Amino acid sequence: MDPVARDYDALASAYRREVSGELAHKPMDREWLRGFARAMAGRGLVGDAGCGPGHVTAFLAEEGAEVLGLDLSPGMVEAARAAHPGLRFEVGDLRALDAAPGRFAGLLAMYSLIHLEGSDLPRALAACHAALRPGGQFRAAVHLGEGVLRPGRMWGVEVGLGFRLFAPGELEAALRAAGFTLVESRARPPVEGHEYPSRRGYVIAQR
């Protein structure tokens, strides 16, 4: 089993408890996601890749998107289905979305690229590009900084997860290399008391 999926299986219950309400404290995130949902309304299927317990998937659906939650972790998919029984969730790998070319009108990778190291990042971005229809929109949020954080333990659970910090402009360059056209890039400071204290980067790109 993929080690990232294994760790998130172990974390699924705690992650759902600790993270599902995070958007209430993040107005910029809500505005950014709302803009995505409204841009996608009526255009076709949107994939929330790395959906975790499904709270962002649910937000997009409430804002009018036809959305499918995807996660590498079967445990996270089970947690998302339990929390949001009216929505669709599947086990899926960012690096393999090209198995269904043109399936999506839009794709969201909200802090899911941060677990990709080495050749996995260009592989995943190429797969996302292939999975989008021409003109389709890709949005991603990442941590900004340098290096890889390895907490070792999260909410009392031992994990081997690495959290990649992206240098300014690094993701934008990788998206262009994968064939995307960059539409927008912005950053924000951390929301004190509600998330890890790193700056956050948000990008919009188009196939």
Biotite code that builds the C-alpha atoms (Angstrom):
import biotite.structure as struc

atoms = struc.array([
    struc.Atom([0.000, 0.000, 0.000], chain_id="A", res_id=1, res_name="MET", atom_name="CA", element="C"),
    struc.Atom([1.185, 3.519, -0.757], chain_id="A", res_id=2, res_name="ASP", atom_name="CA", element="C"),
    struc.Atom([2.764, 4.903, 2.473], chain_id="A", res_id=3, res_name="PRO", atom_name="CA", element="C"),
    struc.Atom([0.899, 8.214, 2.183], chain_id="A", res_id=4, res_name="VAL", atom_name="CA", element="C"),
    struc.Atom([-2.401, 6.350, 1.874], chain_id="A", res_id=5, res_name="ALA", atom_name="CA", element="C"),
    struc.Atom([-1.479, 4.143, 4.817], chain_id="A", res_id=6, res_name="ARG", atom_name="CA", element="C"),
    struc.Atom([-0.719, 7.138, 7.031], chain_id="A", res_id=7, res_name="ASP", atom_name="CA", element="C"),
    struc.Atom([-3.932, 8.904, 6.078], chain_id="A", res_id=8, res_name="TYR", atom_name="CA", element="C"),
    struc.Atom([-5.914, 5.738, 6.734], chain_id="A", res_id=9, res_name="ASP", atom_name="CA", element="C"),
    struc.Atom([-4.526, 5.834, 10.268], chain_id="A", res_id=10, res_name="ALA", atom_name="CA", element="C"),
    struc.Atom([-5.279, 9.546, 10.564], chain_id="A", res_id=11, res_name="LEU", atom_name="CA", element="C"),
    struc.Atom([-8.758, 9.513, 8.988], chain_id="A", res_id=12, res_name="ALA", atom_name="CA", element="C"),
    struc.Atom([-10.811, 9.739, 12.179], chain_id="A", res_id=13, res_name="SER", atom_name="CA", element="C"),
    struc.Atom([-8.647, 12.406, 13.819], chain_id="A", res_id=14, res_name="ALA", atom_name="CA", element="C"),
    struc.Atom([-8.280, 14.348, 10.587], chain_id="A", res_id=15, res_name="TYR", atom_name="CA", element="C"),
    struc.Atom([-12.042, 14.475, 10.106], chain_id="A", res_id=16, res_name="ARG", atom_name="CA", element="C"),
    struc.Atom([-12.494, 15.694, 13.682], chain_id="A", res_id=17, res_name="ARG", atom_name="CA", element="C"),
    struc.Atom([-9.744, 18.317, 13.569], chain_id="A", res_id=18, res_name="GLU", atom_name="CA", element="C"),
    struc.Atom([-9.936, 19.667, 10.016], chain_id="A", res_id=19, res_name="VAL", atom_name="CA", element="C"),
    struc.Atom([-13.529, 19.395, 8.743], chain_id="A", res_id=20, res_name="SER", atom_name="CA", element="C"),
    struc.Atom([-14.532, 22.804, 10.138], chain_id="A", res_id=21, res_name="GLY", atom_name="CA", element="C"),
    struc.Atom([-11.455, 24.714, 8.974], chain_id="A", res_id=22, res_name="GLU", atom_name="CA", element="C"),
    struc.Atom([-13.127, 26.774, 6.231], chain_id="A", res_id=23, res_name="LEU", atom_name="CA", element="C"),
    struc.Atom([-15.155, 28.651, 8.843], chain_id="A", res_id=24, res_name="ALA", atom_name="CA", element="C"),
    struc.Atom([-11.907, 30.385, 9.851], chain_id="A", res_id=25, res_name="HIS", atom_name="CA", element="C"),
    struc.Atom([-10.511, 31.025, 6.358], chain_id="A", res_id=26, res_name="LYS", atom_name="CA", element="C"),
    struc.Atom([-12.373, 33.739, 4.425], chain_id="A", res_id=27, res_name="PRO", atom_name="CA", element="C"),
    struc.Atom([-9.853, 33.912, 1.575], chain_id="A", res_id=28, res_name="MET", atom_name="CA", element="C"),
    struc.Atom([-10.114, 30.164, 1.039], chain_id="A", res_id=29, res_name="ASP", atom_name="CA", element="C"),
    struc.Atom([-13.909, 30.374, 0.950], chain_id="A", res_id=30, res_name="ARG", atom_name="CA", element="C"),
    struc.Atom([-13.819, 33.213, -1.575], chain_id="A", res_id=31, res_name="GLU", atom_name="CA", element="C"),
    struc.Atom([-11.277, 31.398, -3.760], chain_id="A", res_id=32, res_name="TRP", atom_name="CA", element="C"),
    struc.Atom([-13.230, 28.130, -3.689], chain_id="A", res_id=33, res_name="LEU", atom_name="CA", element="C"),
    struc.Atom([-16.524, 29.921, -4.287], chain_id="A", res_id=34, res_name="ARG", atom_name="CA", element="C"),
    struc.Atom([-15.042, 31.555, -7.392], chain_id="A", res_id=35, res_name="GLY", atom_name="CA", element="C"),
    struc.Atom([-13.945, 28.142, -8.639], chain_id="A", res_id=36, res_name="PHE", atom_name="CA", element="C"),
    struc.Atom([-17.363, 26.574, -8.065], chain_id="A", res_id=37, res_name="ALA", atom_name="CA", element="C"),
    struc.Atom([-19.150, 29.391, -9.825], chain_id="A", res_id=38, res_name="ARG", atom_name="CA", element="C"),
    struc.Atom([-16.729, 29.301, -12.757], chain_id="A", res_id=39, res_name="ALA", atom_name="CA", element="C"),
    struc.Atom([-17.371, 25.557, -13.086], chain_id="A", res_id=40, res_name="MET", atom_name="CA", element="C"),
    struc.Atom([-21.165, 25.611, -12.651], chain_id="A", res_id=41, res_name="ALA", atom_name="CA", element="C"),
    struc.Atom([-22.799, 23.965, -15.658], chain_id="A", res_id=42, res_name="GLY", atom_name="CA", element="C"),
    struc.Atom([-19.473, 23.092, -17.303], chain_id="A", res_id=43, res_name="ARG", atom_name="CA", element="C"),
    struc.Atom([-19.178, 19.493, -16.144], chain_id="A", res_id=44, res_name="GLY", atom_name="CA", element="C"),
    struc.Atom([-17.483, 17.358, -13.532], chain_id="A", res_id=45, res_name="LEU", atom_name="CA", element="C"),
    struc.Atom([-15.010, 18.869, -11.063], chain_id="A", res_id=46, res_name="VAL", atom_name="CA", element="C"),
    struc.Atom([-12.532, 16.642, -9.240], chain_id="A", res_id=47, res_name="GLY", atom_name="CA", element="C"),
    struc.Atom([-11.469, 17.488, -5.685], chain_id="A", res_id=48, res_name="ASP", atom_name="CA", element="C"),
    struc.Atom([-8.192, 15.564, -5.730], chain_id="A", res_id=49, res_name="ALA", atom_name="CA", element="C"),
    struc.Atom([-6.987, 14.818, -2.227], chain_id="A", res_id=50, res_name="GLY", atom_name="CA", element="C"),
    struc.Atom([-10.399, 15.492, -0.733], chain_id="A", res_id=51, res_name="CYS", atom_name="CA", element="C"),
    struc.Atom([-9.680, 14.108, 2.736], chain_id="A", res_id=52, res_name="GLY", atom_name="CA", element="C"),
    struc.Atom([-12.877, 14.014, 4.834], chain_id="A", res_id=53, res_name="PRO", atom_name="CA", element="C"),
    struc.Atom([-14.831, 15.800, 2.096], chain_id="A", res_id=54, res_name="GLY", atom_name="CA", element="C"),
    struc.Atom([-15.445, 19.231, 3.610], chain_id="A", res_id=55, res_name="HIS", atom_name="CA", element="C"),
    struc.Atom([-14.073, 21.108, 0.591], chain_id="A", res_id=56, res_name="VAL", atom_name="CA", element="C"),
    struc.Atom([-15.978, 18.797, -1.769], chain_id="A", res_id=57, res_name="THR", atom_name="CA", element="C"),
    struc.Atom([-19.149, 19.657, 0.145], chain_id="A", res_id=58, res_name="ALA", atom_name="CA", element="C"),
    struc.Atom([-18.405, 23.394, -0.023], chain_id="A", res_id=59, res_name="PHE", atom_name="CA", element="C"),
    struc.Atom([-17.959, 23.240, -3.796], chain_id="A", res_id=60, res_name="LEU", atom_name="CA", element="C"),
    struc.Atom([-21.207, 21.283, -4.162], chain_id="A", res_id=61, res_name="ALA", atom_name="CA", element="C"),
    struc.Atom([-23.072, 23.836, -2.036], chain_id="A", res_id=62, res_name="GLU", atom_name="CA", element="C"),
    struc.Atom([-21.748, 26.568, -4.330], chain_id="A", res_id=63, res_name="GLU", atom_name="CA", element="C"),
    struc.Atom([-23.115, 24.869, -7.443], chain_id="A", res_id=64, res_name="GLY", atom_name="CA", element="C"),
    struc.Atom([-20.335, 22.632, -8.788], chain_id="A", res_id=65, res_name="ALA", atom_name="CA", element="C"),
    struc.Atom([-20.888, 19.066, -9.951], chain_id="A", res_id=66, res_name="GLU", atom_name="CA", element="C"),
    struc.Atom([-18.093, 17.588, -7.863], chain_id="A", res_id=67, res_name="VAL", atom_name="CA", element="C"),
    struc.Atom([-16.407, 14.249, -7.221], chain_id="A", res_id=68, res_name="LEU", atom_name="CA", element="C"),
    struc.Atom([-14.100, 13.808, -4.225], chain_id="A", res_id=69, res_name="GLY", atom_name="CA", element="C"),
    struc.Atom([-10.952, 11.742, -4.826], chain_id="A", res_id=70, res_name="LEU", atom_name="CA", element="C"),
    struc.Atom([-8.422, 10.576, -2.279], chain_id="A", res_id=71, res_name="ASP", atom_name="CA", element="C"),
    struc.Atom([-5.513, 8.146, -2.243], chain_id="A", res_id=72, res_name="LEU", atom_name="CA", element="C"),
    struc.Atom([-6.590, 6.884, 1.188], chain_id="A", res_id=73, res_name="SER", atom_name="CA", element="C"),
    struc.Atom([-9.531, 4.445, 1.333], chain_id="A", res_id=74, res_name="PRO", atom_name="CA", element="C"),
    struc.Atom([-9.977, 5.404, 4.988], chain_id="A", res_id=75, res_name="GLY", atom_name="CA", element="C"),
    struc.Atom([-10.386, 9.056, 4.059], chain_id="A", res_id=76, res_name="MET", atom_name="CA", element="C"),
    struc.Atom([-12.888, 8.137, 1.351], chain_id="A", res_id=77, res_name="VAL", atom_name="CA", element="C"),
    struc.Atom([-14.899, 6.168, 3.907], chain_id="A", res_id=78, res_name="GLU", atom_name="CA", element="C"),
    struc.Atom([-14.813, 9.145, 6.302], chain_id="A", res_id=79, res_name="ALA", atom_name="CA", element="C"),
    struc.Atom([-15.943, 11.499, 3.519], chain_id="A", res_id=80, res_name="ALA", atom_name="CA", element="C"),
    struc.Atom([-18.819, 9.224, 2.511], chain_id="A", res_id=81, res_name="ARG", atom_name="CA", element="C"),
    struc.Atom([-19.953, 8.953, 6.134], chain_id="A", res_id=82, res_name="ALA", atom_name="CA", element="C"),
    struc.Atom([-19.844, 12.736, 6.601], chain_id="A", res_id=83, res_name="ALA", atom_name="CA", element="C"),
    struc.Atom([-21.445, 13.609, 3.240], chain_id="A", res_id=84, res_name="HIS", atom_name="CA", element="C"),
    struc.Atom([-23.651, 10.702, 2.124], chain_id="A", res_id=85, res_name="PRO", atom_name="CA", element="C"),
    struc.Atom([-25.252, 12.718, -0.667], chain_id="A", res_id=86, res_name="GLY", atom_name="CA", element="C"),
    struc.Atom([-21.944, 13.324, -2.475], chain_id="A", res_id=87, res_name="LEU", atom_name="CA", element="C"),
    struc.Atom([-19.690, 11.132, -4.629], chain_id="A", res_id=88, res_name="ARG", atom_name="CA", element="C"),
    struc.Atom([-16.253, 9.975, -3.487], chain_id="A", res_id=89, res_name="PHE", atom_name="CA", element="C"),
    struc.Atom([-13.744, 7.589, -5.039], chain_id="A", res_id=90, res_name="GLU", atom_name="CA", element="C"),
    struc.Atom([-10.293, 6.283, -4.221], chain_id="A", res_id=91, res_name="VAL", atom_name="CA", element="C"),
    struc.Atom([-7.992, 7.974, -6.735], chain_id="A", res_id=92, res_name="GLY", atom_name="CA", element="C"),
    struc.Atom([-4.356, 8.900, -7.281], chain_id="A", res_id=93, res_name="ASP", atom_name="CA", element="C"),
    struc.Atom([-3.292, 12.306, -8.632], chain_id="A", res_id=94, res_name="LEU", atom_name="CA", element="C"),
    struc.Atom([-0.495, 10.579, -10.505], chain_id="A", res_id=95, res_name="ARG", atom_name="CA", element="C"),
    struc.Atom([-2.913, 8.339, -12.409], chain_id="A", res_id=96, res_name="ALA", atom_name="CA", element="C"),
    struc.Atom([-5.751, 10.682, -13.411], chain_id="A", res_id=97, res_name="LEU", atom_name="CA", element="C"),
    struc.Atom([-4.581, 10.473, -17.018], chain_id="A", res_id=98, res_name="ASP", atom_name="CA", element="C"),
    struc.Atom([-6.172, 7.012, -17.130], chain_id="A", res_id=99, res_name="ALA", atom_name="CA", element="C"),
    struc.Atom([-9.395, 8.886, -17.943], chain_id="A", res_id=100, res_name="ALA", atom_name="CA", element="C"),
    struc.Atom([-8.394, 11.627, -20.411], chain_id="A", res_id=101, res_name="PRO", atom_name="CA", element="C"),
    struc.Atom([-10.712, 14.624, -20.524], chain_id="A", res_id=102, res_name="GLY", atom_name="CA", element="C"),
    struc.Atom([-12.886, 13.398, -17.655], chain_id="A", res_id=103, res_name="ARG", atom_name="CA", element="C"),
    struc.Atom([-12.909, 16.698, -15.783], chain_id="A", res_id=104, res_name="PHE", atom_name="CA", element="C"),
    struc.Atom([-13.934, 20.276, -16.522], chain_id="A", res_id=105, res_name="ALA", atom_name="CA", element="C"),
    struc.Atom([-11.972, 21.355, -13.458], chain_id="A", res_id=106, res_name="GLY", atom_name="CA", element="C"),
    struc.Atom([-9.570, 19.939, -10.888], chain_id="A", res_id=107, res_name="LEU", atom_name="CA", element="C"),
    struc.Atom([-8.691, 21.103, -7.396], chain_id="A", res_id=108, res_name="LEU", atom_name="CA", element="C"),
    struc.Atom([-5.577, 20.005, -5.503], chain_id="A", res_id=109, res_name="ALA", atom_name="CA", element="C"),
    struc.Atom([-5.989, 21.598, -2.076], chain_id="A", res_id=110, res_name="MET", atom_name="CA", element="C"),
    struc.Atom([-2.797, 20.724, -0.171], chain_id="A", res_id=111, res_name="TYR", atom_name="CA", element="C"),
    struc.Atom([-2.453, 17.380, -1.968], chain_id="A", res_id=112, res_name="SER", atom_name="CA", element="C"),
    struc.Atom([0.602, 18.240, -4.090], chain_id="A", res_id=113, res_name="LEU", atom_name="CA", element="C"),
    struc.Atom([2.589, 18.719, -0.879], chain_id="A", res_id=114, res_name="ILE", atom_name="CA", element="C"),
    struc.Atom([3.165, 14.971, -0.500], chain_id="A", res_id=115, res_name="HIS", atom_name="CA", element="C"),
    struc.Atom([4.788, 14.619, -3.936], chain_id="A", res_id=116, res_name="LEU", atom_name="CA", element="C"),
    struc.Atom([8.564, 14.544, -4.066], chain_id="A", res_id=117, res_name="GLU", atom_name="CA", element="C"),
    struc.Atom([11.043, 14.096, -6.896], chain_id="A", res_id=118, res_name="GLY", atom_name="CA", element="C"),
    struc.Atom([9.541, 12.964, -10.206], chain_id="A", res_id=119, res_name="SER", atom_name="CA", element="C"),
    struc.Atom([6.087, 12.470, -8.675], chain_id="A", res_id=120, res_name="ASP", atom_name="CA", element="C"),
    struc.Atom([5.206, 16.187, -8.964], chain_id="A", res_id=121, res_name="LEU", atom_name="CA", element="C"),
    struc.Atom([5.729, 16.522, -12.747], chain_id="A", res_id=122, res_name="PRO", atom_name="CA", element="C"),
    struc.Atom([4.066, 13.127, -13.203], chain_id="A", res_id=123, res_name="ARG", atom_name="CA", element="C"),
    struc.Atom([1.005, 14.256, -11.235], chain_id="A", res_id=124, res_name="ALA", atom_name="CA", element="C"),
    struc.Atom([0.728, 17.609, -13.014], chain_id="A", res_id=125, res_name="LEU", atom_name="CA", element="C"),
    struc.Atom([0.998, 15.904, -16.413], chain_id="A", res_id=126, res_name="ALA", atom_name="CA", element="C"),
    struc.Atom([-1.727, 13.455, -15.366], chain_id="A", res_id=127, res_name="ALA", atom_name="CA", element="C"),
    struc.Atom([-3.967, 16.332, -14.217], chain_id="A", res_id=128, res_name="CYS", atom_name="CA", element="C"),
    struc.Atom([-3.379, 18.140, -17.512], chain_id="A", res_id=129, res_name="HIS", atom_name="CA", element="C"),
    struc.Atom([-4.431, 15.028, -19.447], chain_id="A", res_id=130, res_name="ALA", atom_name="CA", element="C"),
    struc.Atom([-7.484, 14.475, -17.249], chain_id="A", res_id=131, res_name="ALA", atom_name="CA", element="C"),
    struc.Atom([-8.809, 17.986, -17.974], chain_id="A", res_id=132, res_name="LEU", atom_name="CA", element="C"),
    struc.Atom([-10.819, 18.902, -21.016], chain_id="A", res_id=133, res_name="ARG", atom_name="CA", element="C"),
    struc.Atom([-9.306, 21.597, -23.253], chain_id="A", res_id=134, res_name="PRO", atom_name="CA", element="C"),
    struc.Atom([-9.990, 24.891, -21.510], chain_id="A", res_id=135, res_name="GLY", atom_name="CA", element="C"),
    struc.Atom([-10.381, 23.121, -18.168], chain_id="A", res_id=136, res_name="GLY", atom_name="CA", element="C"),
    struc.Atom([-9.259, 24.862, -14.998], chain_id="A", res_id=137, res_name="GLN", atom_name="CA", element="C"),
    struc.Atom([-6.769, 23.572, -12.412], chain_id="A", res_id=138, res_name="PHE", atom_name="CA", element="C"),
    struc.Atom([-6.436, 25.097, -8.955], chain_id="A", res_id=139, res_name="ARG", atom_name="CA", element="C"),
    struc.Atom([-3.945, 24.184, -6.244], chain_id="A", res_id=140, res_name="ALA", atom_name="CA", element="C"),
    struc.Atom([-2.992, 25.375, -2.783], chain_id="A", res_id=141, res_name="ALA", atom_name="CA", element="C"),
    struc.Atom([0.388, 24.596, -1.202], chain_id="A", res_id=142, res_name="VAL", atom_name="CA", element="C"),
    struc.Atom([2.626, 25.512, 1.702], chain_id="A", res_id=143, res_name="HIS", atom_name="CA", element="C"),
    struc.Atom([5.385, 27.995, 0.835], chain_id="A", res_id=144, res_name="LEU", atom_name="CA", element="C"),
    struc.Atom([8.931, 27.781, 2.159], chain_id="A", res_id=145, res_name="GLY", atom_name="CA", element="C"),
    struc.Atom([11.901, 25.444, 1.816], chain_id="A", res_id=146, res_name="GLU", atom_name="CA", element="C"),
    struc.Atom([12.474, 21.769, 2.494], chain_id="A", res_id=147, res_name="GLY", atom_name="CA", element="C"),
    struc.Atom([10.182, 18.987, 3.690], chain_id="A", res_id=148, res_name="VAL", atom_name="CA", element="C"),
    struc.Atom([8.489, 18.909, 7.096], chain_id="A", res_id=149, res_name="LEU", atom_name="CA", element="C"),
    struc.Atom([8.258, 15.489, 8.762], chain_id="A", res_id=150, res_name="ARG", atom_name="CA", element="C"),
    struc.Atom([6.201, 15.794, 11.960], chain_id="A", res_id=151, res_name="PRO", atom_name="CA", element="C"),
    struc.Atom([6.507, 12.120, 12.909], chain_id="A", res_id=152, res_name="GLY", atom_name="CA", element="C"),
    struc.Atom([3.278, 12.259, 14.898], chain_id="A", res_id=153, res_name="ARG", atom_name="CA", element="C"),
    struc.Atom([-0.076, 13.964, 14.246], chain_id="A", res_id=154, res_name="MET", atom_name="CA", element="C"),
    struc.Atom([-2.912, 14.014, 16.784], chain_id="A", res_id=155, res_name="TRP", atom_name="CA", element="C"),
    struc.Atom([-1.255, 11.172, 18.632], chain_id="A", res_id=156, res_name="GLY", atom_name="CA", element="C"),
    struc.Atom([-0.781, 8.985, 15.543], chain_id="A", res_id=157, res_name="VAL", atom_name="CA", element="C"),
    struc.Atom([2.705, 8.036, 14.341], chain_id="A", res_id=158, res_name="GLU", atom_name="CA", element="C"),
    struc.Atom([3.171, 8.924, 10.649], chain_id="A", res_id=159, res_name="VAL", atom_name="CA", element="C"),
    struc.Atom([5.957, 8.991, 8.093], chain_id="A", res_id=160, res_name="GLY", atom_name="CA", element="C"),
    struc.Atom([4.346, 11.786, 6.087], chain_id="A", res_id=161, res_name="LEU", atom_name="CA", element="C"),
    struc.Atom([6.489, 14.479, 4.500], chain_id="A", res_id=162, res_name="GLY", atom_name="CA", element="C"),
    struc.Atom([4.985, 17.917, 3.822], chain_id="A", res_id=163, res_name="PHE", atom_name="CA", element="C"),
    struc.Atom([6.781, 19.646, 0.962], chain_id="A", res_id=164, res_name="ARG", atom_name="CA", element="C"),
    struc.Atom([7.254, 23.414, 1.140], chain_id="A", res_id=165, res_name="LEU", atom_name="CA", element="C"),
    struc.Atom([7.285, 25.118, -2.262], chain_id="A", res_id=166, res_name="PHE", atom_name="CA", element="C"),
    struc.Atom([9.666, 27.959, -3.036], chain_id="A", res_id=167, res_name="ALA", atom_name="CA", element="C"),
    struc.Atom([8.021, 31.056, -4.547], chain_id="A", res_id=168, res_name="PRO", atom_name="CA", element="C"),
    struc.Atom([7.467, 30.404, -8.264], chain_id="A", res_id=169, res_name="GLY", atom_name="CA", element="C"),
    struc.Atom([8.304, 26.690, -8.032], chain_id="A", res_id=170, res_name="GLU", atom_name="CA", element="C"),
    struc.Atom([4.779, 25.390, -8.584], chain_id="A", res_id=171, res_name="LEU", atom_name="CA", element="C"),
    struc.Atom([4.093, 27.962, -11.289], chain_id="A", res_id=172, res_name="GLU", atom_name="CA", element="C"),
    struc.Atom([7.177, 26.777, -13.223], chain_id="A", res_id=173, res_name="ALA", atom_name="CA", element="C"),
    struc.Atom([6.155, 23.132, -12.819], chain_id="A", res_id=174, res_name="ALA", atom_name="CA", element="C"),
    struc.Atom([2.667, 23.891, -14.139], chain_id="A", res_id=175, res_name="LEU", atom_name="CA", element="C"),
    struc.Atom([4.073, 25.610, -17.225], chain_id="A", res_id=176, res_name="ARG", atom_name="CA", element="C"),
    struc.Atom([6.394, 22.641, -17.798], chain_id="A", res_id=177, res_name="ALA", atom_name="CA", element="C"),
    struc.Atom([3.353, 20.345, -17.683], chain_id="A", res_id=178, res_name="ALA", atom_name="CA", element="C"),
    struc.Atom([1.655, 22.358, -20.439], chain_id="A", res_id=179, res_name="GLY", atom_name="CA", element="C"),
    struc.Atom([-0.611, 24.595, -18.379], chain_id="A", res_id=180, res_name="PHE", atom_name="CA", element="C"),
    struc.Atom([-1.186, 28.300, -18.892], chain_id="A", res_id=181, res_name="THR", atom_name="CA", element="C"),
    struc.Atom([-0.861, 30.168, -15.614], chain_id="A", res_id=182, res_name="LEU", atom_name="CA", element="C"),
    struc.Atom([-3.870, 32.390, -14.882], chain_id="A", res_id=183, res_name="VAL", atom_name="CA", element="C"),
    struc.Atom([-3.264, 33.622, -11.328], chain_id="A", res_id=184, res_name="GLU", atom_name="CA", element="C"),
    struc.Atom([-0.895, 33.201, -8.412], chain_id="A", res_id=185, res_name="SER", atom_name="CA", element="C"),
    struc.Atom([-1.345, 34.646, -4.931], chain_id="A", res_id=186, res_name="ARG", atom_name="CA", element="C"),
    struc.Atom([-0.220, 34.044, -1.354], chain_id="A", res_id=187, res_name="ALA", atom_name="CA", element="C"),
    struc.Atom([-1.502, 34.651, 2.138], chain_id="A", res_id=188, res_name="ARG", atom_name="CA", element="C"),
    struc.Atom([-0.114, 34.465, 5.680], chain_id="A", res_id=189, res_name="PRO", atom_name="CA", element="C"),
    struc.Atom([-1.241, 31.637, 7.966], chain_id="A", res_id=190, res_name="PRO", atom_name="CA", element="C"),
    struc.Atom([-4.489, 31.927, 9.904], chain_id="A", res_id=191, res_name="VAL", atom_name="CA", element="C"),
    struc.Atom([-3.228, 32.103, 13.475], chain_id="A", res_id=192, res_name="GLU", atom_name="CA", element="C"),
    struc.Atom([-4.556, 29.379, 15.728], chain_id="A", res_id=193, res_name="GLY", atom_name="CA", element="C"),
    struc.Atom([-6.244, 27.421, 12.957], chain_id="A", res_id=194, res_name="HIS", atom_name="CA", element="C"),
    struc.Atom([-3.482, 25.964, 10.803], chain_id="A", res_id=195, res_name="GLU", atom_name="CA", element="C"),
    struc.Atom([0.247, 25.263, 10.597], chain_id="A", res_id=196, res_name="TYR", atom_name="CA", element="C"),
    struc.Atom([2.121, 28.622, 10.593], chain_id="A", res_id=197, res_name="PRO", atom_name="CA", element="C"),
    struc.Atom([3.345, 28.612, 7.001], chain_id="A", res_id=198, res_name="SER", atom_name="CA", element="C"),
    struc.Atom([2.589, 31.031, 4.187], chain_id="A", res_id=199, res_name="ARG", atom_name="CA", element="C"),
    struc.Atom([0.175, 29.574, 1.665], chain_id="A", res_id=200, res_name="ARG", atom_name="CA", element="C"),
    struc.Atom([0.327, 29.756, -2.123], chain_id="A", res_id=201, res_name="GLY", atom_name="CA", element="C"),
    struc.Atom([-2.725, 29.565, -4.413], chain_id="A", res_id=202, res_name="TYR", atom_name="CA", element="C"),
    struc.Atom([-2.515, 29.108, -8.166], chain_id="A", res_id=203, res_name="VAL", atom_name="CA", element="C"),
    struc.Atom([-5.014, 28.948, -11.001], chain_id="A", res_id=204, res_name="ILE", atom_name="CA", element="C"),
    struc.Atom([-3.985, 27.420, -14.319], chain_id="A", res_id=205, res_name="ALA", atom_name="CA", element="C"),
    struc.Atom([-5.737, 26.316, -17.480], chain_id="A", res_id=206, res_name="GLN", atom_name="CA", element="C"),
    struc.Atom([-5.319, 23.555, -19.978], chain_id="A", res_id=207, res_name="ARG", atom_name="CA", element="C"),
])
